[in-house]
């Protein structure tokens, strides 16, 4: 679903159902880290999956202790994007509630994405894996180890595939697309949730062996949609 941004119709989350992380985990973010959302802007229809992005940002803010004034952000986006054509839009939320909106040229989607497995496991219990932030070192480090690939597949301490450094991952078996569950330690991607809600994908634990045996692979992101992928040896 494509959705425009307006100052009206503010989506909210059930604060009673959100458990803030403890102080020690929150401090991992540091005072300078920001929560982040990256969206595709279509001049005809507005921001793709805008409501899903805002719900995810609101939930992360509640869990990680960031102030989030959603109505102000909607107003800021509407003003910033007025008259803008196709673009990549990045929203950064500061802990005290300040917001930066950066606008870049439109995303370029490759015909296919080459992937490689990384051998440094992520910890599926790390709560920060479920939130999109400007803390990118863990992802950048893995990408730098594999300069010949477009993206890198992450594996957790149990040997389960989680995601790539910039997208969610899916594998097809017997005509059905499967994506790792959030419990494996992946980001609740916006395109991922859209696909799941419509029954276009299902959740199951995946291993590197599964990726090698799959009929097809794909990476998903709200910015570029669903792209075919190949796993390099």
C-alpha positions in Angstrom: 0.0 0.0 0.0 1.3 3.4 -0.9 0.4 6.3 1.4 0.9 10.0 1.4 2.1 11.9 4.5 -0.3 14.5 6.0 -0.6 16.2 9.3 -3.9 14.5 9.9 -4.7 10.9 10.8 -1.9 10.3 13.2 -1.2 6.6 13.7 -0.4 5.6 17.3 0.9 2.5 19.0 -0.4 0.8 22.2 2.2 2.1 24.7 0.9 -0.5 27.2 2.2 -3.2 24.9 5.7 -1.8 24.5 8.4 -2.8 27.0 11.3 -0.3 27.2 14.7 -1.9 27.3 16.7 -1.6 30.4 19.1 1.4 31.0 22.2 -0.6 30.3 21.0 -1.6 26.8 19.7 1.9 26.1 23.1 3.3 26.8 24.5 1.1 24.0 23.0 3.6 21.6 25.0 6.5 23.0 23.8 10.1 23.2 24.6 10.8 19.5 22.9 7.8 17.9 19.6 8.4 16.0 16.7 6.2 15.0 16.3 6.0 11.3 13.8 5.3 8.5 14.6 5.3 4.8 11.6 5.6 2.4 10.9 5.9 -1.3 9.0 9.0 -2.4 6.8 8.8 -5.5 5.6 12.3 -6.7 2.2 10.8 -7.6 1.5 8.7 -4.5 3.8 10.1 -1.8 5.9 8.0 0.6 5.7 4.3 0.0 4.4 2.4 3.1 4.5 5.7 5.1 2.2 4.4 7.9 4.3 1.3 8.4 7.5 3.3 8.6 5.9 5.7 11.2 4.6 2.9 13.3 8.0 1.2 13.4 9.7 4.5 14.3 7.1 5.1 17.0 7.6 1.7 18.5 11.4 2.0 18.4 11.2 5.4 20.1 9.0 3.9 22.9 11.3 0.9 23.4 14.6 2.8 23.3 13.5 5.9 25.2 13.4 8.5 22.4 10.9 11.4 22.3 8.7 11.1 19.2 6.3 13.9 18.2 4.6 12.2 15.3 2.4 15.1 14.3 5.4 17.4 14.0 7.2 14.8 11.9 4.3 14.5 9.5 4.1 18.2 9.1 7.9 18.4 8.6 7.7 15.7 5.9 4.8 17.3 4.1 6.6 20.6 3.9 10.0 19.1 3.0 8.6 16.9 0.2 6.3 19.5 -1.4 7.1 19.6 -5.1 9.8 16.9 -4.8 10.0 14.2 -7.5 11.1 10.7 -7.2 13.5 10.5 -4.2 15.1 8.5 -1.4 14.1 10.1 1.9 15.9 9.5 5.2 14.4 10.4 8.5 16.6 10.6 11.6 15.1 10.9 15.1 17.3 12.3 17.9 16.8 11.2 21.5 15.3 14.5 22.6 12.8 14.5 19.7 14.6 16.5 17.1 14.2 15.3 13.5 16.3 15.5 10.4 14.8 14.8 6.9 17.4 14.2 4.2 16.4 13.9 0.5 18.5 12.2 -2.0 18.2 11.1 -5.7 16.0 8.2 -6.5 17.3 4.7 -5.6 18.8 2.5 -8.4 17.6 -1.1 -8.2 20.0 -3.6 -9.7 18.7 -6.5 -11.9 20.0 -8.9 -9.3 21.9 -8.8 -5.9 25.0 -10.9 -5.3 25.2 -12.2 -1.8 28.0 -13.8 0.3 27.7 -15.4 3.8 29.7 -13.9 6.6 31.2 -16.0 9.3 31.1 -13.6 12.2 27.8 -14.5 14.1 25.4 -11.9 15.3 23.7 -12.4 18.7 20.0 -13.1 18.2 19.4 -11.8 21.8 20.7 -8.4 20.9 17.7 -6.2 21.2 19.2 -3.5 19.0 19.0 -5.8 15.9 15.3 -5.1 15.9 15.7 -1.4 15.6 17.0 0.7 12.7 19.6 3.2 14.0 22.6 5.1 12.7 24.8 2.6 14.5 26.0 0.9 11.4 29.5 -0.3 12.4 28.6 -4.0 12.8 27.1 -4.0 9.3 29.8 -1.9 7.6 32.5 -4.2 9.1 31.0 -7.2 7.4 30.5 -5.5 4.1 34.1 -4.4 4.1 35.2 -8.0 4.4 33.5 -8.9 1.2 34.1 -6.1 -1.3 33.2 -8.3 -4.3 29.6 -8.9 -3.3 26.7 -6.5 -3.4 25.6 -7.4 0.1 26.4 -9.8 3.0 24.1 -12.4 4.6 24.3 -12.5 8.4 24.1 -15.6 10.5 23.4 -15.8 14.2 25.0 -17.8 17.0 22.7 -20.7 16.3 23.7 -21.0 12.7 20.4 -19.5 11.5 20.4 -16.9 8.7 19.0 -13.6 9.8 19.1 -10.9 7.1 21.6 -8.9 5.0 23.3 -5.7 6.0 20.7 -3.5 4.3 17.7 -5.7 3.6 15.6 -8.7 4.7 16.1 -12.0 3.1 13.7 -14.6 1.5 14.2 -18.1 0.0 11.7 -20.0 -2.2 10.9 -23.7 -1.7 8.2 -25.5 -3.7 6.9 -22.1 -4.9 6.5 -20.7 -1.4 8.7 -17.7 -0.2 10.0 -18.0 3.3 11.8 -15.3 5.4 13.5 -15.7 8.8 11.4 -14.9 11.9 12.2 -11.9 14.0 13.4 -14.2 16.8 16.4 -15.1 14.6 17.7 -11.5 15.1 16.5 -9.5 12.1 15.0 -6.1 11.6 11.2 -6.0 11.3 11.5 -4.7 7.7 8.6 -2.7 6.3 8.5 -4.5 2.9 8.9 -7.8 4.8 5.8 -7.0 6.9 3.8 -6.0 3.9 4.6 -9.2 2.1 3.8 -11.3 5.2 0.5 -9.5 5.8 -0.6 -10.3 2.3 0.4 -14.0 2.5 3.1 -13.5 -0.2 5.7 -14.8 2.3 5.8 -16.9 5.4 8.2 -17.2 8.3 10.5 -20.1 9.1 14.1 -20.6 10.4 16.6 -20.7 7.5 20.1 -22.0 7.5 23.0 -21.4 5.0 22.3 -24.9 3.6 18.7 -23.8 3.0 19.9 -20.8 0.9 22.1 -23.1 -1.2 19.2 -25.5 -1.8 16.5 -22.9 -2.4 14.8 -22.6 -5.8 15.4 -18.8 -5.7 16.5 -16.1 -3.3 15.4 -12.5 -2.9 16.1 -9.4 -0.8 13.4 -7.1 0.3 13.3 -3.5 1.4 10.8 -0.7 1.3 13.1 1.4 -0.7 13.6 -1.0 -3.6 10.9 -3.6 -3.1 11.7 -7.3 -3.8 14.9 -8.0 -5.8 16.2 -11.4 -7.0 19.4 -12.5 -5.4 22.2 -15.1 -5.9 24.5 -16.6 -3.2 28.1 -16.7 -4.1 30.3 -19.6 -2.9 
